[in-house]
Amino acid sequence: MTLIIESPRIYTQKGVPITVTGVAQVKVQGSNAEMLSTACEQFLGKTEEEIQEVAKETLEGHQRAIMGNMTVEEIYKDRKKFSKAVFEVASSDLINMGISVVSYTLKDIKDDQGYLKALGQARTAQVKRDARIGEAEARRDAGIREAQAEDARIAGQLDNEAQVAKAKRDLQLKQAACDKEVQTLKAKSELAYKLQVSRFSLCTHV
């Protein structure tokens, strides 16, 4: 049996009235002898419409009770939580009448004060704000990565320049050492030549 469960203008936990519509699938459990016997005792002589009405009233009572224990935000944002709560409490109650709740789903939430509309607008604004924040953070992260890459490039360039400068200094030092050695050898050679000339001159005058 498919039952439409409507609870109009029920005050939620924080005093905001809303209308909730749920859809439930229920059946008399014929495969379970004990539950079938219970159902027969409970509904002997009643029509199917009367049985449906009992199940519907029971579900509606639990639906209203759950609405009163939750905020509009909780019901609006977490329909599964609401549906599960109604299903569990209604099942434990109806099973004592021999009726099994196959499923329960929250179909619709309404209000006539614009609360849900405002809630939706607030959520939309939050999503847009989060998107803008996400974009700004992405741009910031991209800027940071770009700056880090530039720093690494400059550091690499400076390192290369330092290596080139060091190589030039090393070359200059080697050249200076070679020049000094050449000058030393040249001076020794000139000195030896002068000594040789002096000796030759002394020999010719003797």
Backbone as JSON Lines, residues from 0, in Angstrom:
{"i":0,"aa":"M","n":[0.84,-1.19,0.0],"ca":[0.0,0.0,0.0],"c":[0.88,1.25,0.0]}
{"i":1,"aa":"T","n":[0.55,2.18,-0.86],"ca":[1.26,3.46,-0.91],"c":[0.46,4.52,-0.17]}
{"i":2,"aa":"L","n":[1.08,5.15,0.81],"ca":[0.4,6.15,1.63],"c":[1.09,7.5,1.49]}
{"i":3,"aa":"I","n":[0.32,8.55,1.27],"ca":[0.83,9.92,1.25],"c":[0.62,10.5,2.65]}
{"i":4,"aa":"I","n":[1.69,10.85,3.3],"ca":[1.63,11.33,4.68],"c":[1.92,12.83,4.71]}
{"i":5,"aa":"E","n":[0.9,13.62,5.0],"ca":[1.08,15.08,5.01],"c":[0.88,15.64,6.41]}
{"i":6,"aa":"S","n":[1.83,16.48,6.81],"ca":[1.76,17.15,8.11],"c":[1.82,18.66,7.86]}
{"i":7,"aa":"P","n":[0.65,19.34,7.84],"ca":[0.63,20.77,7.51],"c":[0.94,21.69,8.69]}
{"i":8,"aa":"R","n":[1.8,22.68,8.43],"ca":[2.12,23.74,9.4],"c":[2.45,23.2,10.79]}
{"i":9,"aa":"I","n":[3.44,22.34,10.82],"ca":[3.91,21.8,12.1],"c":[5.12,22.62,12.55]}
{"i":10,"aa":"Y","n":[5.13,23.01,13.81],"ca":[6.24,23.81,14.33],"c":[7.47,22.92,14.58]}
{"i":11,"aa":"T","n":[8.56,23.33,14.0],"ca":[9.82,22.6,14.17],"c":[10.48,22.99,15.48]}
{"i":12,"aa":"Q","n":[11.67,22.46,15.72],"ca":[12.34,22.62,17.01],"c":[12.5,24.08,17.43]}
{"i":13,"aa":"K","n":[12.77,24.96,16.47],"ca":[12.99,26.38,16.79],"c":[11.77,27.24,16.5]}
{"i":14,"aa":"G","n":[10.61,26.61,16.37],"ca":[9.37,27.37,16.25],"c":[9.01,27.85,14.86]}
{"i":15,"aa":"V","n":[9.65,27.3,13.84],"ca":[9.31,27.68,12.46],"c":[8.32,26.67,11.91]}
{"i":16,"aa":"P","n":[7.12,27.1,11.51],"ca":[6.12,26.15,10.98],"c":[6.39,25.78,9.52]}
{"i":17,"aa":"I","n":[6.38,24.5,9.23],"ca":[6.55,24.03,7.85],"c":[5.56,22.9,7.58]}
{"i":18,"aa":"T","n":[5.37,22.64,6.3],"ca":[4.51,21.53,5.88],"c":[5.38,20.47,5.22]}
{"i":19,"aa":"V","n":[5.24,19.25,5.68],"ca":[6.05,18.14,5.15],"c":[5.14,17.08,4.56]}
{"i":20,"aa":"T","n":[5.55,16.57,3.4],"ca":[4.82,15.47,2.76],"c":[5.78,14.29,2.58]}
{"i":21,"aa":"G","n":[5.36,13.14,3.09],"ca":[6.16,11.93,2.95],"c":[5.39,10.86,2.2]}
{"i":22,"aa":"V","n":[6.11,9.9,1.65],"ca":[5.49,8.78,0.95],"c":[5.98,7.49,1.6]}
{"i":23,"aa":"A","n":[5.03,6.65,2.01],"ca":[5.39,5.39,2.66],"c":[4.78,4.2,1.93]}
{"i":24,"aa":"Q","n":[5.55,3.13,1.89],"ca":[5.06,1.86,1.36],"c":[4.9,0.92,2.55]}
{"i":25,"aa":"V","n":[3.67,0.44,2.78],"ca":[3.42,-0.47,3.89],"c":[2.65,-1.69,3.4]}
{"i":26,"aa":"K","n":[2.76,-2.76,4.17],"ca":[1.99,-3.97,3.8],"c":[1.75,-4.82,5.04]}
{"i":27,"aa":"V","n":[0.68,-5.6,4.97],"ca":[0.41,-6.58,6.01],"c":[1.33,-7.76,5.74]}
{"i":28,"aa":"Q","n":[2.14,-8.12,6.72],"ca":[3.17,-9.12,6.52],"c":[2.56,-10.53,6.51]}
{"i":29,"aa":"G","n":[2.2,-10.99,5.3],"ca":[1.56,-12.3,5.17],"c":[2.52,-13.47,5.29]}
{"i":30,"aa":"S","n":[3.81,-13.23,5.05],"ca":[4.79,-14.32,5.1],"c":[5.19,-14.65,6.53]}
{"i":31,"aa":"N","n":[4.87,-13.79,7.46],"ca":[5.2,-14.02,8.86],"c":[3.91,-14.38,9.6]}
{"i":32,"aa":"A","n":[3.82,-15.62,10.03],"ca":[2.58,-16.12,10.64],"c":[2.19,-15.32,11.88]}
{"i":33,"aa":"E","n":[3.17,-14.97,12.69],"ca":[2.89,-14.23,13.93],"c":[2.34,-12.84,13.62]}
{"i":34,"aa":"M","n":[2.99,-12.15,12.65],"ca":[2.53,-10.81,12.29],"c":[1.16,-10.86,11.61]}
{"i":35,"aa":"L","n":[0.94,-11.9,10.81],"ca":[-0.35,-12.06,10.14],"c":[-1.45,-12.27,11.17]}
{"i":36,"aa":"S","n":[-1.14,-13.06,12.18],"ca":[-2.11,-13.31,13.25],"c":[-2.42,-12.01,14.01]}
{"i":37,"aa":"T","n":[-1.36,-11.22,14.25],"ca":[-1.54,-9.94,14.94],"c":[-2.41,-9.0,14.12]}
{"i":38,"aa":"A","n":[-2.15,-8.96,12.8],"ca":[-2.92,-8.09,11.91],"c":[-4.39,-8.5,11.9]}
{"i":39,"aa":"C","n":[-4.61,-9.8,11.9],"ca":[-6.0,-10.29,11.89],"c":[-6.73,-9.87,13.17]}
{"i":40,"aa":"E","n":[-6.02,-9.94,14.29],"ca":[-6.63,-9.54,15.56],"c":[-6.93,-8.03,15.58]}
{"i":41,"aa":"Q","n":[-5.98,-7.25,15.04],"ca":[-6.11,-5.8,15.08],"c":[-7.18,-5.28,14.12]}
{"i":42,"aa":"F","n":[-7.25,-5.91,12.94],"ca":[-8.09,-5.33,11.89],"c":[-9.24,-6.25,11.45]}
{"i":43,"aa":"L","n":[-9.62,-7.17,12.3],"ca":[-10.71,-8.08,11.97],"c":[-11.99,-7.28,11.69]}
{"i":44,"aa":"G","n":[-12.55,-7.5,10.53],"ca":[-13.79,-6.83,10.15],"c":[-13.6,-5.45,9.55]}
{"i":45,"aa":"K","n":[-12.34,-4.98,9.44],"ca":[-12.08,-3.66,8.88],"c":[-11.77,-3.76,7.39]}
{"i":46,"aa":"T","n":[-12.1,-2.71,6.66],"ca":[-11.83,-2.68,5.22],"c":[-10.37,-2.27,5.0]}
{"i":47,"aa":"E","n":[-9.91,-2.44,3.75],"ca":[-8.54,-2.05,3.41],"c":[-8.33,-0.55,3.63]}
{"i":48,"aa":"E","n":[-9.37,0.25,3.31],"ca":[-9.28,1.7,3.49],"c":[-9.1,2.05,4.97]}
{"i":49,"aa":"E","n":[-9.79,1.31,5.82],"ca":[-9.68,1.57,7.26],"c":[-8.3,1.19,7.78]}
{"i":50,"aa":"I","n":[-7.77,0.09,7.25],"ca":[-6.41,-0.33,7.64],"c":[-5.39,0.72,7.2]}
{"i":51,"aa":"Q","n":[-5.56,1.22,5.97],"ca":[-4.67,2.25,5.45],"c":[-4.74,3.51,6.31]}
{"i":52,"aa":"E","n":[-5.95,3.85,6.75],"ca":[-6.12,5.05,7.56],"c":[-5.4,4.93,8.9]}
{"i":53,"aa":"V","n":[-5.46,3.74,9.5],"ca":[-4.76,3.51,10.76],"c":[-3.25,3.66,10.56]}
{"i":54,"aa":"A","n":[-2.75,3.03,9.5],"ca":[-1.31,3.1,9.21],"c":[-0.9,4.54,8.92]}
{"i":55,"aa":"K","n":[-1.75,5.23,8.17],"ca":[-1.46,6.62,7.79],"c":[-1.41,7.53,9.01]}
{"i":56,"aa":"E","n":[-2.38,7.38,9.9],"ca":[-2.42,8.2,11.11],"c":[-1.21,7.93,12.0]}
{"i":57,"aa":"T","n":[-0.82,6.67,12.07],"ca":[0.35,6.32,12.88],"c":[1.61,6.96,12.3]}
{"i":58,"aa":"L","n":[1.79,6.84,11.0],"ca":[2.95,7.43,10.33],"c":[2.95,8.96,10.47]}
{"i":59,"aa":"E","n":[1.77,9.55,10.32],"ca":[1.67,11.01,10.39],"c":[2.02,11.51,11.78]}
{"i":60,"aa":"G","n":[1.61,10.75,12.8],"ca":[1.94,11.13,14.17],"c":[3.43,11.12,14.41]}
{"i":61,"aa":"H","n":[4.09,10.09,13.93],"ca":[5.55,10.01,14.1],"c":[6.25,11.06,13.24]}
{"i":62,"aa":"Q","n":[5.72,11.33,12.07],"ca":[6.31,12.35,11.19],"c":[6.27,13.71,11.9]}
{"i":63,"aa":"R","n":[5.13,14.05,12.51],"ca":[4.99,15.3,13.24],"c":[5.96,15.36,14.42]}
{"i":64,"aa":"A","n":[6.09,14.24,15.12],"ca":[6.98,14.2,16.29],"c":[8.43,14.44,15.89]}
{"i":65,"aa":"I","n":[8.85,13.82,14.8],"ca":[10.23,14.01,14.32],"c":[10.43,15.45,13.87]}
{"i":66,"aa":"M","n":[9.44,16.04,13.21],"ca":[9.53,17.45,12.79],"c":[9.75,18.36,13.99]}
{"i":67,"aa":"G","n":[9.06,18.07,15.09],"ca":[9.19,18.9,16.28],"c":[10.53,18.76,16.97]}
{"i":68,"aa":"N","n":[11.26,17.69,16.67],"ca":[12.56,17.45,17.3],"c":[13.74,17.86,16.43]}
{"i":69,"aa":"M","n":[13.47,18.38,15.24],"ca":[14.54,18.8,14.32],"c":[14.31,20.24,13.89]}
{"i":70,"aa":"T","n":[15.39,20.91,13.51],"ca":[15.27,22.26,12.98],"c":[14.93,22.2,11.49]}
{"i":71,"aa":"V","n":[14.45,23.33,10.96],"ca":[14.17,23.38,9.52],"c":[15.43,23.09,8.73]}
{"i":72,"aa":"E","n":[16.56,23.65,9.19],"ca":[17.83,23.46,8.49],"c":[18.21,21.98,8.43]}
{"i":73,"aa":"E","n":[18.01,21.28,9.55],"ca":[18.35,19.85,9.58],"c":[17.48,19.05,8.61]}
{"i":74,"aa":"I","n":[16.19,19.34,8.61],"ca":[15.27,18.62,7.71],"c":[15.58,18.96,6.26]}
{"i":75,"aa":"Y","n":[15.82,20.24,6.01],"ca":[16.07,20.73,4.64],"c":[17.38,20.18,4.07]}
{"i":76,"aa":"K","n":[18.42,20.16,4.91],"ca":[19.74,19.77,4.42],"c":[20.0,18.27,4.5]}
{"i":77,"aa":"D","n":[19.29,17.58,5.4],"ca":[19.56,16.14,5.58],"c":[18.25,15.36,5.56]}
{"i":78,"aa":"R","n":[17.69,15.21,4.37],"ca":[16.42,14.51,4.22],"c":[16.55,13.03,4.6]}
{"i":79,"aa":"K","n":[17.71,12.46,4.34],"ca":[17.92,11.04,4.67],"c":[17.81,10.81,6.17]}
{"i":80,"aa":"K","n":[18.38,11.73,6.94],"ca":[18.32,11.61,8.4],"c":[16.87,11.65,8.88]}
{"i":81,"aa":"F","n":[16.1,12.59,8.33],"ca":[14.69,12.72,8.7],"c":[13.91,11.47,8.32]}
{"i":82,"aa":"S","n":[14.11,11.01,7.07],"ca":[13.39,9.84,6.58],"c":[13.71,8.6,7.41]}
{"i":83,"aa":"K","n":[14.99,8.46,7.76],"ca":[15.41,7.3,8.56],"c":[14.75,7.32,9.93]}
{"i":84,"aa":"A","n":[14.68,8.52,10.53],"ca":[14.09,8.65,11.87],"c":[12.61,8.27,11.85]}
{"i":85,"aa":"V","n":[11.87,8.78,10.86],"ca":[10.44,8.46,10.74],"c":[10.26,6.96,10.49]}
{"i":86,"aa":"F","n":[11.07,6.42,9.59],"ca":[10.96,5.0,9.24],"c":[11.16,4.11,10.47]}
{"i":87,"aa":"E","n":[12.19,4.42,11.26],"ca":[12.53,3.57,12.4],"c":[11.45,3.59,13.48]}
{"i":88,"aa":"V","n":[10.98,4.79,13.85],"ca":[9.99,4.84,14.93],"c":[8.63,4.32,14.47]}
{"i":89,"aa":"A","n":[8.27,4.59,13.22],"ca":[6.98,4.11,12.7],"c":[7.0,2.6,12.54]}
{"i":90,"aa":"S","n":[8.14,2.05,12.11],"ca":[8.25,0.6,11.91],"c":[8.05,-0.14,13.22]}
{"i":91,"aa":"S","n":[8.71,0.35,14.28],"ca":[8.61,-0.34,15.57],"c":[7.2,-0.27,16.13]}
{"i":92,"aa":"D","n":[6.44,0.75,15.74],"ca":[5.07,0.89,16.22],"c":[4.1,0.03,15.4]}
{"i":93,"aa":"L","n":[4.22,0.14,14.07],"ca":[3.28,-0.57,13.19],"c":[3.49,-2.08,13.19]}
{"i":94,"aa":"I","n":[4.71,-2.5,13.49],"ca":[4.97,-3.95,13.49],"c":[4.15,-4.64,14.57]}
{"i":95,"aa":"N","n":[3.81,-3.9,15.62],"ca":[2.97,-4.46,16.69],"c":[1.52,-4.62,16.26]}
{"i":96,"aa":"M","n":[1.2,-4.02,15.09],"ca":[-0.15,-4.18,14.53],"c":[-0.14,-5.19,13.38]}
{"i":97,"aa":"G","n":[1.04,-5.77,13.12],"ca":[1.14,-6.72,12.02],"c":[1.38,-6.06,10.68]}
{"i":98,"aa":"I","n":[1.75,-4.76,10.7],"ca":[2.01,-4.03,9.46],"c":[3.5,-3.73,9.35]}
{"i":99,"aa":"S","n":[4.05,-3.99,8.19],"ca":[5.47,-3.75,7.93],"c":[5.63,-2.49,7.08]}
{"i":100,"aa":"V","n":[6.52,-1.6,7.5],"ca":[6.85,-0.41,6.7],"c":[7.99,-0.8,5.76]}
{"i":101,"aa":"V","n":[7.68,-0.85,4.48],"ca":[8.68,-1.23,3.49],"c":[9.65,-0.08,3.24]}
{"i":102,"aa":"S","n":[9.1,1.13,3.14],"ca":[9.96,2.29,2.89],"c":[9.23,3.57,3.3]}
{"i":103,"aa":"Y","n":[10.04,4.59,3.56],"ca":[9.48,5.92,3.82],"c":[10.44,6.94,3.21]}
{"i":104,"aa":"T","n":[9.89,7.9,2.48],"ca":[10.71,8.93,1.84],"c":[10.09,10.3,2.05]}
{"i":105,"aa":"L","n":[10.91,11.25,2.43],"ca":[10.45,12.64,2.53],"c":[10.33,13.2,1.12]}
{"i":106,"aa":"K","n":[9.13,13.53,0.73],"ca":[8.88,13.96,-0.65],"c":[9.0,15.47,-0.83]}
{"i":107,"aa":"D","n":[8.45,16.23,0.12],"ca":[8.39,17.68,-0.08],"c":[8.39,18.43,1.25]}
{"i":108,"aa":"I","n":[9.0,19.61,1.22],"ca":[9.0,20.51,2.38],"c":[8.54,21.87,1.89]}
{"i":109,"aa":"K","n":[7.57,22.46,2.58],"ca":[7.07,23.79,2.19],"c":[6.89,24.65,3.43]}
{"i":110,"aa":"D","n":[6.88,25.97,3.18],"ca":[6.46,26.88,4.25],"c":[5.84,28.11,3.6]}
{"i":111,"aa":"D","n":[5.0,28.81,4.34],"ca":[4.3,29.97,3.77],"c":[4.84,31.28,4.31]}
{"i":112,"aa":"Q","n":[6.04,31.24,4.89],"ca":[6.65,32.45,5.44],"c":[7.93,32.84,4.72]}
{"i":113,"aa":"G","n":[8.29,32.09,3.68],"ca":[9.5,32.42,2.92],"c":[10.79,31.97,3.59]}
{"i":114,"aa":"Y","n":[10.67,31.16,4.65],"ca":[11.86,30.72,5.38],"c":[12.75,29.83,4.52]}
{"i":115,"aa":"L","n":[12.13,28.86,3.85],"ca":[12.9,27.94,3.01],"c":[13.54,28.66,1.84]}
{"i":116,"aa":"K","n":[12.81,29.64,1.28],"ca":[13.36,30.42,0.18],"c":[14.6,31.18,0.63]}
{"i":117,"aa":"A","n":[14.48,31.81,1.81],"ca":[15.62,32.54,2.36],"c":[16.78,31.6,2.66]}
{"i":118,"aa":"L","n":[16.44,30.4,3.15],"ca":[17.46,29.4,3.45],"c":[18.18,28.98,2.17]}
{"i":119,"aa":"G","n":[17.4,28.8,1.1],"ca":[17.98,28.43,-0.19],"c":[18.85,29.54,-0.74]}
{"i":120,"aa":"Q","n":[18.39,30.8,-0.58],"ca":[19.18,31.93,-1.06],"c":[20.48,32.05,-0.27]}
{"i":121,"aa":"A","n":[20.38,31.81,1.03],"ca":[21.58,31.87,1.87],"c":[22.57,30.79,1.45]}
{"i":122,"aa":"R","n":[22.03,29.6,1.15],"ca":[22.9,28.51,0.72],"c":[23.54,28.83,-0.63]}
{"i":123,"aa":"T","n":[22.74,29.42,-1.54],"ca":[23.28,29.8,-2.85],"c":[24.37,30.85,-2.68]}
{"i":124,"aa":"A","n":[24.11,31.84,-1.81],"ca":[25.11,32.88,-1.56],"c":[26.38,32.28,-0.98]}
{"i":125,"aa":"Q","n":[26.21,31.29,-0.09],"ca":[27.36,30.63,0.52],"c":[28.18,29.88,-0.53]}
{"i":126,"aa":"V","n":[27.48,29.18,-1.42],"ca":[28.17,28.44,-2.49],"c":[28.95,29.4,-3.38]}
{"i":127,"aa":"K","n":[28.29,30.53,-3.73],"ca":[28.96,31.53,-4.58],"c":[30.17,32.12,-3.86]}
{"i":128,"aa":"R","n":[29.98,32.4,-2.56],"ca":[31.09,32.95,-1.78],"c":[32.24,31.95,-1.7]}
{"i":129,"aa":"D","n":[31.91,30.68,-1.45],"ca":[32.93,29.64,-1.39],"c":[33.66,29.52,-2.72]}
{"i":130,"aa":"A","n":[32.9,29.68,-3.83],"ca":[33.5,29.6,-5.16],"c":[34.47,30.77,-5.36]}
{"i":131,"aa":"R","n":[34.05,31.97,-4.94],"ca":[34.93,33.14,-5.07],"c":[36.19,32.97,-4.22]}
{"i":132,"aa":"I","n":[35.99,32.46,-3.01],"ca":[37.14,32.22,-2.13],"c":[38.07,31.19,-2.75]}
{"i":133,"aa":"G","n":[37.47,30.13,-3.33],"ca":[38.26,29.09,-3.99],"c":[39.07,29.65,-5.15]}
{"i":134,"aa":"E","n":[38.44,30.52,-5.94],"ca":[39.14,31.13,-7.07],"c":[40.29,32.01,-6.57]}
{"i":135,"aa":"A","n":[40.01,32.8,-5.53],"ca":[41.05,33.69,-4.98],"c":[42.22,32.87,-4.43]}
{"i":136,"aa":"E","n":[41.9,31.76,-3.75],"ca":[42.96,30.91,-3.2],"c":[43.75,30.26,-4.32]}
{"i":137,"aa":"A","n":[43.06,29.88,-5.4],"ca":[43.74,29.27,-6.55],"c":[44.69,30.27,-7.19]}
{"i":138,"aa":"R","n":[44.2,31.53,-7.33],"ca":[45.07,32.57,-7.9],"c":[46.27,32.83,-6.99]}
{"i":139,"aa":"R","n":[46.0,32.86,-5.68],"ca":[47.09,33.08,-4.73],"c":[48.12,31.96,-4.82]}
{"i":140,"aa":"D","n":[47.64,30.7,-4.84],"ca":[48.55,29.56,-4.92],"c":[49.35,29.58,-6.22]}
{"i":141,"aa":"A","n":[48.67,29.96,-7.32],"ca":[49.36,30.04,-8.61],"c":[50.44,31.12,-8.55]}
{"i":142,"aa":"G","n":[50.11,32.26,-7.9],"ca":[51.08,33.34,-7.76],"c":[52.27,32.92,-6.92]}
{"i":143,"aa":"I","n":[51.99,32.17,-5.85],"ca":[53.07,31.68,-4.99],"c":[53.97,30.72,-5.76]}
{"i":144,"aa":"R","n":[53.35,29.8,-6.52],"ca":[54.15,28.85,-7.31],"c":[54.99,29.58,-8.35]}
{"i":145,"aa":"E","n":[54.39,30.6,-8.98],"ca":[55.11,31.37,-9.99],"c":[56.3,32.1,-9.36]}
{"i":146,"aa":"A","n":[56.06,32.7,-8.19],"ca":[57.13,33.41,-7.49],"c":[58.24,32.45,-7.07]}
{"i":147,"aa":"Q","n":[57.84,31.25,-6.61],"ca":[58.84,30.26,-6.21],"c":[59.67,29.81,-7.41]}
{"i":148,"aa":"A","n":[58.99,29.64,-8.55],"ca":[59.7,29.24,-9.77],"c":[60.67,30.33,-10.2]}
{"i":149,"aa":"E","n":[60.23,31.6,-10.09],"ca":[61.1,32.72,-10.45],"c":[62.29,32.81,-9.51]}
{"i":150,"aa":"D","n":[62.03,32.59,-8.22],"ca":[63.13,32.59,-7.24],"c":[64.14,31.49,-7.56]}
{"i":151,"aa":"A","n":[63.61,30.31,-7.91],"ca":[64.49,29.19,-8.25],"c":[65.3,29.51,-9.5]}
{"i":152,"aa":"R","n":[64.64,30.16,-10.48],"ca":[65.34,30.51,-11.72],"c":[66.46,31.51,-11.45]}
{"i":153,"aa":"I","n":[66.13,32.54,-10.64],"ca":[67.14,33.56,-10.32],"c":[68.28,32.94,-9.53]}
{"i":154,"aa":"A","n":[67.93,32.07,-8.57],"ca":[68.95,31.41,-7.77],"c":[69.86,30.57,-8.66]}
{"i":155,"aa":"G","n":[69.24,29.86,-9.62],"ca":[70.03,29.06,-10.55],"c":[70.93,29.93,-11.41]}
{"i":156,"aa":"Q","n":[70.37,31.07,-11.84],"ca":[71.15,32.0,-12.67],"c":[72.32,32.57,-11.87]}
{"i":157,"aa":"L","n":[72.04,32.97,-10.62],"ca":[73.1,33.51,-9.78],"c":[74.17,32.45,-9.5]}
{"i":158,"aa":"D","n":[73.71,31.22,-9.31],"ca":[74.65,30.13,-9.07],"c":[75.54,29.92,-10.28]}
{"i":159,"aa":"N","n":[74.92,29.96,-11.48],"ca":[75.7,29.82,-12.71],"c":[76.69,30.97,-12.86]}
{"i":160,"aa":"E","n":[76.22,32.2,-12.57],"ca":[77.09,33.37,-12.68],"c":[78.25,33.27,-11.69]}
{"i":161,"aa":"A","n":[77.94,32.76,-10.49],"ca":[78.99,32.59,-9.48],"c":[80.02,31.56,-9.95]}
{"i":162,"aa":"Q","n":[79.52,30.48,-10.56],"ca":[80.43,29.45,-11.06],"c":[81.31,30.0,-12.19]}
{"i":163,"aa":"V","n":[80.69,30.81,-13.07],"ca":[81.45,31.41,-14.17],"c":[82.52,32.35,-13.62]}
{"i":164,"aa":"A","n":[82.12,33.19,-12.63],"ca":[83.06,34.13,-12.03],"c":[84.22,33.38,-11.37]}
{"i":165,"aa":"K","n":[83.89,32.28,-10.68],"ca":[84.93,31.48,-10.02],"c":[85.88,30.89,-11.05]}
{"i":166,"aa":"A","n":[85.3,30.4,-12.15],"ca":[86.13,29.82,-13.21],"c":[87.07,30.88,-13.78]}
{"i":167,"aa":"K","n":[86.53,32.11,-13.95],"ca":[87.36,33.2,-14.48],"c":[88.49,33.53,-13.51]}
{"i":168,"aa":"R","n":[88.14,33.59,-12.2],"ca":[89.17,33.88,-11.19],"c":[90.24,32.79,-11.18]}
{"i":169,"aa":"D","n":[89.81,31.55,-11.25],"ca":[90.77,30.43,-11.26],"c":[91.69,30.53,-12.46]}
{"i":170,"aa":"L","n":[91.1,30.89,-13.63],"ca":[91.89,31.01,-14.85],"c":[92.9,32.15,-14.73]}
{"i":171,"aa":"Q","n":[92.42,33.28,-14.17],"ca":[93.31,34.43,-14.0],"c":[94.46,34.09,-13.05]}
{"i":172,"aa":"L","n":[94.13,33.36,-11.96],"ca":[95.18,32.96,-11.01],"c":[96.19,32.03,-11.67]}
{"i":173,"aa":"K","n":[95.69,31.1,-12.48],"ca":[96.6,30.18,-13.19],"c":[97.47,30.94,-14.18]}
{"i":174,"aa":"Q","n":[96.82,31.91,-14.89],"ca":[97.59,32.71,-15.84],"c":[98.66,33.54,-15.13]}
{"i":175,"aa":"A","n":[98.29,34.11,-13.98],"ca":[99.24,34.91,-13.2],"c":[100.4,34.04,-12.74]}
{"i":176,"aa":"A","n":[100.08,32.81,-12.29],"ca":[101.13,31.89,-11.83],"c":[102.06,31.53,-12.98]}
{"i":177,"aa":"C","n":[101.45,31.29,-14.15],"ca":[102.26,30.95,-15.33],"c":[103.14,32.13,-15.74]}
{"i":178,"aa":"D","n":[102.55,33.34,-15.71],"ca":[103.31,34.55,-16.06],"c":[104.48,34.74,-15.11]}
{"i":179,"aa":"K","n":[104.22,34.5,-13.82],"ca":[105.28,34.64,-12.82],"c":[106.4,33.65,-13.07]}
{"i":180,"aa":"E","n":[106.0,32.42,-13.39],"ca":[107.0,31.38,-13.65],"c":[107.83,31.73,-14.89]}
{"i":181,"aa":"V","n":[107.13,32.25,-15.91],"ca":[107.83,32.64,-17.14],"c":[108.8,33.78,-16.85]}
{"i":182,"aa":"Q","n":[108.32,34.78,-16.07],"ca":[109.17,35.91,-15.74],"c":[110.38,35.46,-14.93]}
{"i":183,"aa":"T","n":[110.16,34.52,-14.02],"ca":[111.27,34.0,-13.2],"c":[112.3,33.29,-14.08]}
{"i":184,"aa":"L","n":[111.8,32.43,-14.97],"ca":[112.71,31.71,-15.88],"c":[113.46,32.69,-16.79]}
{"i":185,"aa":"K","n":[112.73,33.72,-17.22],"ca":[113.34,34.71,-18.11],"c":[114.44,35.48,-17.38]}
{"i":186,"aa":"A","n":[114.13,35.83,-16.11],"ca":[115.12,36.56,-15.31],"c":[116.35,35.7,-15.06]}
{"i":187,"aa":"K","n":[116.12,34.41,-14.75],"ca":[117.25,33.5,-14.53],"c":[118.09,33.36,-15.79]}
{"i":188,"aa":"S","n":[117.39,33.28,-16.92],"ca":[118.09,33.12,-18.2],"c":[118.93,34.35,-18.51]}
{"i":189,"aa":"E","n":[118.36,35.53,-18.26],"ca":[119.09,36.77,-18.52],"c":[120.29,36.89,-17.59]}
{"i":190,"aa":"L","n":[120.11,36.49,-16.33],"ca":[121.2,36.54,-15.36],"c":[122.32,35.59,-15.77]}
{"i":191,"aa":"A","n":[121.93,34.42,-16.2],"ca":[122.94,33.44,-16.64],"c":[123.71,33.96,-17.86]}
{"i":192,"aa":"Y","n":[122.97,34.62,-18.73],"ca":[123.61,35.17,-19.94],"c":[124.61,36.25,-19.56]}
{"i":193,"aa":"K","n":[124.21,37.14,-18.64],"ca":[125.1,38.21,-18.22],"c":[126.35,37.66,-17.54]}
{"i":194,"aa":"L","n":[126.17,36.62,-16.72],"ca":[127.32,36.0,-16.07],"c":[128.26,35.39,-17.09]}
{"i":195,"aa":"Q","n":[127.7,34.8,-18.1],"ca":[128.51,34.18,-19.15],"c":[129.3,35.24,-19.92]}
{"i":196,"aa":"V","n":[128.63,36.35,-20.19],"ca":[129.3,37.45,-20.91],"c":[130.42,38.02,-20.06]}
{"i":197,"aa":"S","n":[130.17,38.16,-18.75],"ca":[131.19,38.7,-17.86],"c":[132.4,37.79,-17.82]}
{"i":198,"aa":"R","n":[132.18,36.49,-17.74],"ca":[133.29,35.54,-17.71],"c":[134.11,35.62,-19.0]}
{"i":199,"aa":"F","n":[133.4,35.73,-20.1],"ca":[134.08,35.77,-21.41],"c":[134.93,37.03,-21.52]}
{"i":200,"aa":"S","n":[134.4,38.13,-20.96],"ca":[135.13,39.4,-21.02],"c":[136.38,39.32,-20.18]}
{"i":201,"aa":"L","n":[136.33,38.71,-19.02],"ca":[137.5,38.56,-18.16],"c":[138.55,37.7,-18.82]}
{"i":202,"aa":"C","n":[138.13,36.69,-19.5],"ca":[139.07,35.78,-20.15],"c":[139.83,36.47,-21.29]}
{"i":203,"aa":"T","n":[139.21,37.37,-21.97],"ca":[139.85,38.03,-23.13],"c":[140.84,39.09,-22.68]}
{"i":204,"aa":"H","n":[140.72,39.6,-21.47],"ca":[141.63,40.62,-20.97],"c":[142.82,40.03,-20.24]}
{"i":205,"aa":"V","n":[142.88,38.8,-20.0],"ca":[143.99,38.19,-19.26],"c":[145.14,37.94,-20.22]}
